[in-house]
Amino acid sequence: MTKKEWQKILEAKQLLGLGDSATLAEIKHVFRSCSRQYHPDLAGNTRENRKKMQQINEAYQAILIYCTNFSFPLVFNEQDLEMDDEEWWMSRFGQDPHWSKK
């Protein structure tokens, strides 16, 4: 993930008011809540509401794409038993700028 792509995720997180971690169900709940608040059919068909709803949709899509492309190991690996927690985590997520060491 590039720095620009990661910045888009951070902006989406802030716009939707998400914490540092969220389940897909929590993300969907926040999206629906924001949609009810700003959707032109519900909150009034103003220019501000249309713009905000577009931003909310784009933020939600950016986060969904990030989640969809995230890779989870689905096999047992004997070497995992030999690693401590930090080594295990970094072996899987260390390339992601959110988790990598600075």
CNS distance restraints for C-alpha pairs under 8 A (distance, minus, plus):
assign (resid   1 and name CA) (resid   5 and name CA) 6.18 0.50 0.50
assign (resid   1 and name CA) (resid   6 and name CA) 6.56 0.50 0.50
assign (resid   1 and name CA) (resid  96 and name CA) 6.66 0.50 0.50
assign (resid   1 and name CA) (resid  97 and name CA) 7.50 0.50 0.50
assign (resid   2 and name CA) (resid   6 and name CA) 6.16 0.50 0.50
assign (resid   3 and name CA) (resid   7 and name CA) 6.09 0.50 0.50
assign (resid   3 and name CA) (resid  97 and name CA) 7.69 0.50 0.50
assign (resid   4 and name CA) (resid   8 and name CA) 6.42 0.50 0.50
assign (resid   5 and name CA) (resid   9 and name CA) 6.56 0.50 0.50
assign (resid   6 and name CA) (resid  10 and name CA) 6.34 0.50 0.50
assign (resid   6 and name CA) (resid  97 and name CA) 7.52 0.50 0.50
assign (resid   7 and name CA) (resid  11 and name CA) 6.16 0.50 0.50
assign (resid   8 and name CA) (resid  12 and name CA) 6.13 0.50 0.50
assign (resid   8 and name CA) (resid  59 and name CA) 7.90 0.50 0.50
assign (resid   8 and name CA) (resid  62 and name CA) 7.19 0.50 0.50
assign (resid   9 and name CA) (resid  13 and name CA) 6.07 0.50 0.50
assign (resid   9 and name CA) (resid  59 and name CA) 7.48 0.50 0.50
assign (resid   9 and name CA) (resid  62 and name CA) 6.33 0.50 0.50
assign (resid   9 and name CA) (resid  63 and name CA) 6.11 0.50 0.50
assign (resid   9 and name CA) (resid  66 and name CA) 7.77 0.50 0.50
assign (resid  10 and name CA) (resid  14 and name CA) 6.24 0.50 0.50
assign (resid  11 and name CA) (resid  15 and name CA) 6.09 0.50 0.50
assign (resid  11 and name CA) (resid  59 and name CA) 7.56 0.50 0.50
assign (resid  12 and name CA) (resid  16 and name CA) 6.12 0.50 0.50
assign (resid  12 and name CA) (resid  56 and name CA) 7.86 0.50 0.50
assign (resid  12 and name CA) (resid  58 and name CA) 7.86 0.50 0.50
assign (resid  12 and name CA) (resid  59 and name CA) 4.32 0.50 0.50
assign (resid  12 and name CA) (resid  60 and name CA) 6.95 0.50 0.50
assign (resid  12 and name CA) (resid  62 and name CA) 7.06 0.50 0.50
assign (resid  12 and name CA) (resid  63 and name CA) 6.97 0.50 0.50
assign (resid  13 and name CA) (resid  17 and name CA) 5.95 0.50 0.50
assign (resid  13 and name CA) (resid  18 and name CA) 5.12 0.50 0.50
assign (resid  13 and name CA) (resid  19 and name CA) 7.32 0.50 0.50
assign (resid  13 and name CA) (resid  59 and name CA) 7.44 0.50 0.50
assign (resid  13 and name CA) (resid  63 and name CA) 7.80 0.50 0.50
assign (resid  14 and name CA) (resid  18 and name CA) 6.32 0.50 0.50
assign (resid  15 and name CA) (resid  56 and name CA) 7.20 0.50 0.50
assign (resid  15 and name CA) (resid  59 and name CA) 7.23 0.50 0.50
assign (resid  16 and name CA) (resid  30 and name CA) 6.58 0.50 0.50
assign (resid  16 and name CA) (resid  31 and name CA) 6.84 0.50 0.50
assign (resid  16 and name CA) (resid  34 and name CA) 7.23 0.50 0.50
assign (resid  16 and name CA) (resid  56 and name CA) 6.98 0.50 0.50
assign (resid  16 and name CA) (resid  59 and name CA) 7.34 0.50 0.50
assign (resid  16 and name CA) (resid  60 and name CA) 7.90 0.50 0.50
assign (resid  17 and name CA) (resid  30 and name CA) 7.71 0.50 0.50
assign (resid  18 and name CA) (resid  22 and name CA) 7.01 0.50 0.50
assign (resid  18 and name CA) (resid  27 and name CA) 7.41 0.50 0.50
assign (resid  18 and name CA) (resid  30 and name CA) 7.64 0.50 0.50
assign (resid  22 and name CA) (resid  26 and name CA) 5.82 0.50 0.50
assign (resid  22 and name CA) (resid  27 and name CA) 6.34 0.50 0.50
assign (resid  23 and name CA) (resid  27 and name CA) 6.27 0.50 0.50
assign (resid  24 and name CA) (resid  28 and name CA) 6.11 0.50 0.50
assign (resid  25 and name CA) (resid  29 and name CA) 6.11 0.50 0.50
assign (resid  26 and name CA) (resid  30 and name CA) 6.18 0.50 0.50
assign (resid  27 and name CA) (resid  31 and name CA) 6.14 0.50 0.50
assign (resid  27 and name CA) (resid  60 and name CA) 7.84 0.50 0.50
assign (resid  28 and name CA) (resid  32 and name CA) 6.16 0.50 0.50
assign (resid  29 and name CA) (resid  33 and name CA) 6.14 0.50 0.50
assign (resid  30 and name CA) (resid  34 and name CA) 6.12 0.50 0.50
assign (resid  31 and name CA) (resid  35 and name CA) 6.02 0.50 0.50
assign (resid  31 and name CA) (resid  56 and name CA) 7.21 0.50 0.50
assign (resid  31 and name CA) (resid  60 and name CA) 6.64 0.50 0.50
assign (resid  32 and name CA) (resid  36 and name CA) 6.17 0.50 0.50
assign (resid  33 and name CA) (resid  37 and name CA) 6.43 0.50 0.50
assign (resid  34 and name CA) (resid  38 and name CA) 6.24 0.50 0.50
assign (resid  34 and name CA) (resid  56 and name CA) 7.27 0.50 0.50
assign (resid  35 and name CA) (resid  39 and name CA) 5.20 0.50 0.50
assign (resid  35 and name CA) (resid  53 and name CA) 6.63 0.50 0.50
assign (resid  35 and name CA) (resid  56 and name CA) 7.38 0.50 0.50
assign (resid  36 and name CA) (resid  42 and name CA) 6.46 0.50 0.50
assign (resid  36 and name CA) (resid  43 and name CA) 7.38 0.50 0.50
assign (resid  37 and name CA) (resid  42 and name CA) 7.37 0.50 0.50
assign (resid  37 and name CA) (resid  43 and name CA) 6.21 0.50 0.50
assign (resid  38 and name CA) (resid  42 and name CA) 7.15 0.50 0.50
assign (resid  38 and name CA) (resid  43 and name CA) 5.47 0.50 0.50
assign (resid  38 and name CA) (resid  44 and name CA) 7.96 0.50 0.50
assign (resid  38 and name CA) (resid  49 and name CA) 5.19 0.50 0.50
assign (resid  38 and name CA) (resid  50 and name CA) 7.53 0.50 0.50
assign (resid  38 and name CA) (resid  52 and name CA) 6.57 0.50 0.50
assign (resid  38 and name CA) (resid  53 and name CA) 5.79 0.50 0.50
assign (resid  39 and name CA) (resid  43 and name CA) 5.66 0.50 0.50
assign (resid  39 and name CA) (resid  44 and name CA) 7.41 0.50 0.50
assign (resid  39 and name CA) (resid  45 and name CA) 7.86 0.50 0.50
assign (resid  39 and name CA) (resid  49 and name CA) 6.35 0.50 0.50
assign (resid  39 and name CA) (resid  50 and name CA) 6.96 0.50 0.50
assign (resid  39 and name CA) (resid  53 and name CA) 5.82 0.50 0.50
assign (resid  40 and name CA) (resid  44 and name CA) 4.75 0.50 0.50
assign (resid  40 and name CA) (resid  45 and name CA) 4.18 0.50 0.50
assign (resid  40 and name CA) (resid  46 and name CA) 6.66 0.50 0.50
assign (resid  40 and name CA) (resid  49 and name CA) 5.71 0.50 0.50
assign (resid  40 and name CA) (resid  50 and name CA) 5.93 0.50 0.50
assign (resid  40 and name CA) (resid  53 and name CA) 7.72 0.50 0.50
assign (resid  41 and name CA) (resid  45 and name CA) 6.25 0.50 0.50
assign (resid  43 and name CA) (resid  49 and name CA) 7.19 0.50 0.50
assign (resid  44 and name CA) (resid  49 and name CA) 7.09 0.50 0.50
assign (resid  45 and name CA) (resid  49 and name CA) 6.54 0.50 0.50
assign (resid  45 and name CA) (resid  50 and name CA) 6.84 0.50 0.50
assign (resid  46 and name CA) (resid  50 and name CA) 6.29 0.50 0.50
assign (resid  47 and name CA) (resid  51 and name CA) 6.17 0.50 0.50
assign (resid  48 and name CA) (resid  52 and name CA) 6.05 0.50 0.50
assign (resid  49 and name CA) (resid  53 and name CA) 5.95 0.50 0.50
assign (resid  50 and name CA) (resid  54 and name CA) 6.20 0.50 0.50
assign (resid  51 and name CA) (resid  55 and name CA) 6.35 0.50 0.50
assign (resid  52 and name CA) (resid  56 and name CA) 6.16 0.50 0.50
assign (resid  53 and name CA) (resid  57 and name CA) 6.13 0.50 0.50
assign (resid  54 and name CA) (resid  58 and name CA) 6.20 0.50 0.50
assign (resid  55 and name CA) (resid  59 and name CA) 6.07 0.50 0.50
assign (resid  56 and name CA) (resid  60 and name CA) 6.10 0.50 0.50
assign (resid  57 and name CA) (resid  61 and name CA) 6.15 0.50 0.50
assign (resid  58 and name CA) (resid  62 and name CA) 6.14 0.50 0.50
assign (resid  59 and name CA) (resid  63 and name CA) 6.34 0.50 0.50
assign (resid  60 and name CA) (resid  64 and name CA) 6.15 0.50 0.50
assign (resid  61 and name CA) (resid  65 and name CA) 6.05 0.50 0.50
assign (resid  62 and name CA) (resid  66 and name CA) 6.27 0.50 0.50
assign (resid  63 and name CA) (resid  67 and name CA) 6.19 0.50 0.50
assign (resid  64 and name CA) (resid  68 and name CA) 5.94 0.50 0.50
assign (resid  65 and name CA) (resid  69 and name CA) 6.13 0.50 0.50
assign (resid  66 and name CA) (resid  70 and name CA) 6.25 0.50 0.50
assign (resid  76 and name CA) (resid  80 and name CA) 7.92 0.50 0.50
assign (resid  77 and name CA) (resid  81 and name CA) 7.70 0.50 0.50
assign (resid  78 and name CA) (resid  82 and name CA) 7.54 0.50 0.50
assign (resid  79 and name CA) (resid  83 and name CA) 6.80 0.50 0.50
assign (resid  80 and name CA) (resid  88 and name CA) 6.46 0.50 0.50
assign (resid  83 and name CA) (resid  87 and name CA) 5.64 0.50 0.50
assign (resid  83 and name CA) (resid  88 and name CA) 5.70 0.50 0.50
assign (resid  84 and name CA) (resid  88 and name CA) 6.22 0.50 0.50
assign (resid  85 and name CA) (resid  89 and name CA) 6.18 0.50 0.50
assign (resid  86 and name CA) (resid  90 and name CA) 6.08 0.50 0.50
assign (resid  87 and name CA) (resid  91 and name CA) 6.03 0.50 0.50
assign (resid  88 and name CA) (resid  92 and name CA) 6.66 0.50 0.50
assign (resid  89 and name CA) (resid  93 and name CA) 5.93 0.50 0.50
assign (resid  89 and name CA) (resid  94 and name CA) 7.11 0.50 0.50
assign (resid  90 and name CA) (resid  94 and name CA) 4.15 0.50 0.50
assign (resid  90 and name CA) (resid  95 and name CA) 7.81 0.50 0.50
assign (resid  90 and name CA) (resid  99 and name CA) 7.63 0.50 0.50
assign (resid  90 and name CA) (resid 100 and name CA) 7.15 0.50 0.50
assign (resid  93 and name CA) (resid  99 and name CA) 6.30 0.50 0.50
assign (resid  93 and name CA) (resid 100 and name CA) 7.20 0.50 0.50
assign (resid  94 and name CA) (resid  99 and name CA) 5.76 0.50 0.50
assign (resid  94 and name CA) (resid 100 and name CA) 4.51 0.50 0.50
assign (resid  94 and name CA) (resid 101 and name CA) 7.38 0.50 0.50
assign (resid  95 and name CA) (resid  99 and name CA) 7.44 0.50 0.50
assign (resid  95 and name CA) (resid 100 and name CA) 5.93 0.50 0.50
assign (resid  96 and name CA) (resid 100 and name CA) 5.89 0.50 0.50
